[in-house]
């Protein structure tokens, strides 16, 4: 390994980007394992209330961190039906981008938040924002997209 102080600035930045992408790919693999543990009902098998409690114990995460990982894993993991059929993840385009290493855990949370207010066909647009911008900007762009889609809808009537 070359000493960082001997590298040019652009080489250091490329190295950081490459290593962050590797970290994100590994995080994706961890989320797939978390999703599988959740699917199996591992928490009750191990005597815990829920999977976040298991992760809190074995990985020593704060409960909020563990809950976020479990929630993200649920959005990105594939489901197996009782008949053995495999269902696509809830956020398929997001799952693919996470597997590539281009989205962070924070991006996943923001994409999921924005997608609660959008039809599924807009996921690719929101993930496109996430590929280019930080999570706060994705949230703003997502809100603008929601507003643009629904600004001409009729006003709700009082019952």
C-alpha positions as CSV (number, residue, x, y, z in Angstrom):
1,X,0.0,0.0,0.0
2,X,1.3,3.4,-1.0
3,X,1.7,5.9,1.8
4,X,-1.2,8.4,1.5
5,X,1.1,11.4,1.8
6,X,2.9,10.3,-1.4
7,X,-0.3,10.3,-3.5
8,X,-1.7,13.1,-5.6
9,X,-4.9,14.7,-4.4
10,X,-7.0,13.2,-7.2
11,X,-5.5,9.8,-6.4
12,X,-6.5,10.2,-2.8
13,X,-10.0,11.1,-3.7
14,X,-10.4,8.2,-6.2
15,X,-9.1,5.9,-3.5
16,X,-11.7,7.2,-1.0
17,X,-14.6,6.8,-3.5
18,X,-13.5,3.3,-4.3
19,X,-13.2,2.3,-0.7
20,X,-16.5,3.8,0.2
21,X,-18.2,1.9,-2.6
22,X,-16.6,-1.3,-1.3
23,X,-17.9,-0.6,2.2
24,X,-21.4,0.0,0.7
25,X,-21.3,-3.3,-1.2
26,X,-20.4,-5.0,2.1
27,X,-23.2,-3.2,3.9
28,X,-25.6,-4.5,1.2
29,X,-24.4,-8.0,1.9
30,X,-25.0,-7.5,5.6
31,X,-28.5,-6.2,4.9
32,X,-29.3,-9.3,2.9
33,X,-28.2,-11.4,5.8
34,X,-30.3,-9.3,8.2
35,X,-33.3,-9.7,5.9
36,X,-32.8,-13.5,5.9
37,X,-32.5,-13.6,9.7
38,X,-35.7,-11.6,9.9
39,X,-37.5,-13.9,7.4
40,X,-36.5,-16.9,9.4
41,X,-37.8,-15.4,12.7
42,X,-34.4,-15.7,14.2
43,X,-35.2,-13.2,17.0
44,X,-37.8,-15.5,18.7
45,X,-35.6,-18.5,18.0
46,X,-32.8,-16.8,19.9
47,X,-35.1,-15.6,22.7
48,X,-35.2,-12.0,21.7
49,X,-38.2,-9.6,21.3
50,X,-37.1,-8.6,17.8
51,X,-34.2,-8.7,15.4
52,X,-33.0,-5.2,16.3
53,X,-32.5,-6.4,19.9
54,X,-30.4,-9.3,18.6
55,X,-28.3,-7.0,16.5
56,X,-28.0,-4.6,19.4
57,X,-26.6,-7.4,21.5
58,X,-24.3,-9.2,19.0
59,X,-23.0,-6.2,17.0
60,X,-23.2,-3.7,19.9
61,X,-25.2,-1.2,17.9
62,X,-27.4,1.4,19.5
63,X,-31.0,0.3,19.3
64,X,-31.9,3.1,16.8
65,X,-29.0,2.0,14.5
66,X,-30.1,-1.6,14.7
67,X,-33.7,-0.7,13.9
68,X,-32.6,1.3,10.9
69,X,-30.6,-1.6,9.6
70,X,-33.5,-4.0,10.0
71,X,-35.9,-1.5,8.4
72,X,-33.6,-1.0,5.4
73,X,-33.0,-4.7,5.1
74,X,-36.7,-5.3,5.0
75,X,-37.1,-2.8,2.1
76,X,-34.2,-4.3,0.1
77,X,-34.4,-8.0,0.9
78,X,-36.2,-10.5,-1.3
79,X,-39.2,-12.3,0.2
80,X,-39.9,-16.1,-0.1
81,X,-43.6,-17.0,-0.1
82,X,-44.8,-20.1,1.7
83,X,-44.9,-21.8,-1.6
84,X,-41.2,-21.1,-2.2
85,X,-41.6,-18.3,-4.8
86,X,-39.2,-15.5,-4.6
87,X,-40.7,-11.9,-4.5
88,X,-38.7,-8.9,-5.6
89,X,-37.7,-6.4,-2.9
90,X,-40.1,-3.6,-2.1
91,X,-37.6,-1.1,-3.5
92,X,-36.1,-3.1,-6.3
93,X,-34.3,-0.2,-8.1
94,X,-32.9,1.0,-4.8
95,X,-31.8,-2.6,-3.9
96,X,-29.9,-2.8,-7.2
97,X,-28.2,0.6,-6.6
98,X,-27.2,-0.4,-3.0
99,X,-25.7,-3.7,-4.3
100,X,-23.6,-1.7,-6.7
101,X,-22.3,0.3,-3.8
102,X,-23.5,3.7,-5.0
103,X,-26.1,4.4,-2.2
104,X,-25.5,4.8,1.5
105,X,-27.8,3.6,4.3
106,X,-29.0,7.2,4.7
107,X,-29.9,7.3,1.0
108,X,-32.0,4.1,1.4
109,X,-33.9,5.7,4.3
110,X,-34.6,8.9,2.3
111,X,-35.6,7.0,-0.8
112,X,-38.0,5.0,1.2
113,X,-39.4,8.1,2.9
114,X,-40.0,9.8,-0.5
115,X,-41.4,6.7,-2.1
116,X,-44.2,6.6,0.6
117,X,-45.8,9.5,-1.3
118,X,-45.1,8.4,-4.9
119,X,-46.2,5.6,-7.2
120,X,-43.7,2.8,-7.7
121,X,-42.9,3.9,-11.2
122,X,-41.1,7.0,-9.9
123,X,-38.5,4.9,-7.9
124,X,-36.0,5.1,-10.7
125,X,-36.2,8.9,-10.8
126,X,-35.7,9.1,-7.0
127,X,-32.8,6.6,-7.1
128,X,-31.3,8.7,-9.9
129,X,-31.3,11.7,-7.6
130,X,-29.7,9.5,-4.9
131,X,-26.9,8.4,-7.3
132,X,-26.0,12.1,-7.8
133,X,-26.8,13.9,-4.5
134,X,-26.5,13.6,-0.8
135,X,-29.5,12.4,1.2
136,X,-30.8,15.9,2.2
137,X,-30.9,17.0,-1.4
138,X,-32.6,13.8,-2.4
139,X,-35.3,14.5,0.2
140,X,-35.8,18.0,-1.3
141,X,-35.9,16.8,-4.9
142,X,-38.3,14.0,-3.9
143,X,-40.6,16.5,-2.2
144,X,-40.5,18.7,-5.3
145,X,-41.4,15.6,-7.4
146,X,-44.3,14.8,-5.1
147,X,-45.5,18.4,-5.3
148,X,-45.2,18.5,-9.1
149,X,-47.3,15.3,-9.4
150,X,-50.1,16.3,-7.1
151,X,-50.3,20.1,-7.3
152,X,-53.2,20.0,-9.7
153,X,-55.2,17.4,-7.8
154,X,-58.6,18.5,-6.5
155,X,-58.7,19.8,-2.9
156,X,-60.0,17.3,-0.4
157,X,-63.5,17.8,0.8
158,X,-64.6,17.8,4.4
159,X,-66.8,14.8,5.2
